Amino acid sequence: LIEKKDYKNAKKIIRKHIKLNPALLTFQVDLGHIIALQGDVSKADKQYQKTINALTGNEQEITELANAFINKKLISLAIATLEKGEKLIHNPYAYNVTLADIYNKTGDKTNMLNQYLELLNGGSEFVSVVQLSLQTILAEEGNNKEFQKLLHDTFLKQTQQHPDKTIFSEMLLWLSIQQKNF
């Protein structure tokens, strides 16, 4: 129906699905998408915000809603969903890896690193997760000296700012090993 630009019937069908499954917030995203396709971006934004505000502390619901926004290329709304989700489930580290992945895919390396730094500040139990993620990104980036320098400078700065936290000097050492710079 959307391909045929039959938005009226598409909205009608989506509203039926919403009525039958009010807890499935992904249908709300679909409704907002149809409204946006009709050209009413302001009304679509209100629909999206209403959907985010309807979130509960259900981790599956949070993840599904973020993925629905990602599928519609609404990255900022996916990020807002995950950030609200962390507050709702009272776990500030629940979605750091997912957020870092989103930032990486959108080319925002600084915010990606900030997410990993939050994890590292959260405790040593996150070191292997961060190392594995960064190792994958380093492999994807290949010989990107700019990214390698950003990583190095970020860990060096953290080491200097937090000399009591050995985790950052360990990450700096780990990075040197990854770069075969020892």
Helices and strands as residue ranges (DSSP letters): H 7-20, H 26-37, H 41-53, H 59-71, H 75-88, H 96-105, H 109-122, G 124-126, H 127-141, H 145-161, H 166-178
